[in-house]
Amino acid sequence: MQFGMHIDRTDGRAQRRTAGADRRGFCALLAAGAFAAVALPPLTALAAPEATALLQRAYDNWRSKSSKTTTRMTIHRPTWERTLTMKGYSRGMRDALVRFVAPPRDAGNATLKLGNRTWVFNPKLNQVVKLPASLLGQSWMGSDFSYNDLSRADDVLRNYTHRIIATGSAGGHKSYTIEAMPKAGAPVVWGKQVVKVRDDGILLGVTYYDQDMKPVREMTTDRIRTLGGRPYPAVLTMKNLAEPGKWTRLETREAQFDIPLPDYLFTRSNLSNPRD
Amino acid sequence: MLLSLAWRNLWRQRTRTVLSLVSIAFTCMLLVFMLSMQLGSYRAMKTNTLNVLDGFAQVQPEGYADDPDMTRFIPDAQALAARLERVDGISAATPRASAFVILANGETSYGAAVIGVDPAREGKVTRLPSMLSAGRYLAPADADAVVLGDVLARNLGVAPGDRVTLLGSAADRTVAADSLRVVGLFHSGIVQIDRQFAQMPLARFRDTFAMPGGANVIALSGPTLARVNRALPEVRAIARAKGLVAADWTVLQPALRDAITLDASTSSAFYASLVVVVVFIILNTLYMSVLERTREFGVLLAVGMRPAPIGRMMWIELILMAALGSAIGILLGSAVTLFLEGYGIPLGRNLGGLMAEFGLPSRLYPHLSPISALAGPLVLIAAVSIGGVVPYLRILRLEPIAAMGAA
């Protein structure tokens, strides 16, 4: 800890962490693991699929009306690794509740996201704390995801322009690589995102570039399996490209989609007094 | 003999010599005073910035300065602090731990750096415990107490007696959470500190953050920054034996170091041009006198003196003049500096406020040291001495007959 001018260093430090941790763009993923690949007609049916439409449909697929998931999160560091289990609920694109259930020392910690507002619950203090917007770029539960990843799921749709830069095939489907460039003046943190999607609306990967167009982190779909009756990116890994050896893997174990969820789930009182 | 000749020659042209002496003396006086001012303000900046929170030096785990991760810690911090206090030049040492956290009061929350301190020792190392604007500082008996910067407290909407919630990452990677009672607010005048810092008892910090023991750093203090810097080799040796490193002020305050380096290099350019101008004026005067005295040198050559001793005599005249002028300048400059050292130079309200941001008092005190008193004049004497080669070479080329016939 240094002070006075050294605060610059504190900021720099925070900046560094932010670079590693500030993620946006694909959320419900995390929040609830709620990426539903709703069965839509394959886009291959279209003669020349348009980039934005591809992304839009992919996101629409993931954004089931609601979801309930059980996910294991493995945080890997060069010298240690730990695994947490969480239950997630999502409603639409912007609301999510995540509650950790294991290991015991982490159980009970929960995060609630309603639109742009984020609260965390700590069982030891039995208190809810609302997070300041300035800290949403910080690491979430020590992982390579940030609180921002829990929100702004459709950021890449709303604030970026899209262009197909490559096509290929994956798992018997056609795949598209879409370059997303920020719109002028849009409040974005990434210089560019490159998203790979399958024609049936499965996310295959996202590479995040900084303002200097250097790739800084990369999320890949490691495994697609049938969950809740649909093909689903069941294992996702977020890698920190600046610091090799650091990654976080999300493995969705159970999932139900488009189920009715009571409104009380997404309230602050339910965050501190769980009824779920 | 050359020396006494040179001395006598100097006073044959009394007016010219006195004028040259005055210009040298004035330049030296200026150099001494300005350098003292500059070094004095650097010293004040360093001291007043460091002694608020950092300490004059720290012992840290290797790599902590670049990546202040809580899991880099010093296991036997108390014993090591006691050992460091026995080093000559170190008056106090205190263990500390720190973390970046979220402090919250109801719906309001802010990011802050919280430092775990030993309430009994912290005040011997830094001034923050004495800069309270409300309430009191931490006491050894405190359990769940915290002191906040006054701006942070205002932002959070808390006052002494209220509780704040702390959330962060513990050493075992779990969530660290605590509820603390605000006992006091500090006001350092340095906005970043008042807005972003909090201190809590180290023992409580260890519990909250599940630290297996010890501290992240040991902050050191001494009678002066210079004394602590002189003690650093010994501190470093003690640290190295434990696999730790010593961080001096440049590591603790790299921005301040850069600011000082930048300022010093721009002002050195100014000093250099001052010295160059004065040296050329003096050399010009001297060269004129060599030309004027060509006939005199011709006579000396004719009576059998070799050109080299004549040249050396001229050279000695030059050095004598520079040395005498510098000595007068050093005396005058030191006198002015010493007078102002006791009195200080008020900066005025606007500048004073700006200086407070850098941890400076509203009066600047020059600081006379061997370096500030001698550096400028020595450079000037050296430059004049080197420049003396020009008239010397001219004298070597003199022929007796031609020289005696010169105008």
Boltz contact constraints between the chains, C-beta under 6 A:
constraints:
  - contact:
      token1: [A, 1]
      token2: [B, 98]
      max_distance: 6.0
  - contact:
      token1: [A, 1]
      token2: [B, 113]
      max_distance: 6.0
  - contact:
      token1: [A, 1]
      token2: [B, 115]
      max_distance: 6.0
  - contact:
      token1: [A, 2]
      token2: [B, 54]
      max_distance: 6.0
  - contact:
      token1: [A, 2]
      token2: [B, 252]
      max_distance: 6.0
  - contact:
      token1: [A, 2]
      token2: [B, 253]
      max_distance: 6.0
  - contact:
      token1: [A, 3]
      token2: [B, 53]
      max_distance: 6.0
  - contact:
      token1: [A, 3]
      token2: [B, 54]
      max_distance: 6.0
  - contact:
      token1: [A, 3]
      token2: [B, 193]
      max_distance: 6.0
  - contact:
      token1: [A, 4]
      token2: [B, 49]
      max_distance: 6.0
  - contact:
      token1: [A, 4]
      token2: [B, 190]
      max_distance: 6.0
  - contact:
      token1: [A, 4]
      token2: [B, 359]
      max_distance: 6.0
  - contact:
      token1: [A, 5]
      token2: [B, 255]
      max_distance: 6.0
  - contact:
      token1: [A, 5]
      token2: [B, 256]
      max_distance: 6.0
  - contact:
      token1: [A, 6]
      token2: [B, 253]
      max_distance: 6.0
  - contact:
      token1: [A, 7]
      token2: [B, 192]
      max_distance: 6.0
  - contact:
      token1: [A, 8]
      token2: [B, 255]
      max_distance: 6.0
  - contact:
      token1: [A, 82]
      token2: [B, 173]
      max_distance: 6.0
  - contact:
      token1: [A, 105]
      token2: [B, 174]
      max_distance: 6.0
  - contact:
      token1: [A, 106]
      token2: [B, 174]
      max_distance: 6.0
  - contact:
      token1: [A, 109]
      token2: [B, 175]
      max_distance: 6.0
  - contact:
      token1: [A, 122]
      token2: [B, 177]
      max_distance: 6.0
  - contact:
      token1: [A, 124]
      token2: [B, 177]
      max_distance: 6.0
  - contact:
      token1: [A, 125]
      token2: [B, 177]
      max_distance: 6.0
  - contact:
      token1: [A, 125]
      token2: [B, 179]
      max_distance: 6.0
  - contact:
      token1: [A, 127]
      token2: [B, 165]
      max_distance: 6.0
  - contact:
      token1: [A, 129]
      token2: [B, 104]
      max_distance: 6.0
  - contact:
      token1: [A, 129]
      token2: [B, 109]
      max_distance: 6.0
  - contact:
      token1: [A, 129]
      token2: [B, 165]
      max_distance: 6.0
  - contact:
      token1: [A, 129]
      token2: [B, 167]
      max_distance: 6.0
  - contact:
      token1: [A, 130]
      token2: [B, 107]
      max_distance: 6.0
  - contact:
      token1: [A, 130]
      token2: [B, 109]
      max_distance: 6.0
  - contact:
      token1: [A, 132]
      token2: [B, 109]
      max_distance: 6.0
  - contact:
      token1: [A, 132]
      token2: [B, 110]
      max_distance: 6.0
  - contact:
      token1: [A, 135]
      token2: [B, 111]
      max_distance: 6.0
  - contact:
      token1: [A, 142]
      token2: [B, 169]
      max_distance: 6.0
  - contact:
      token1: [A, 142]
      token2: [B, 173]
      max_distance: 6.0
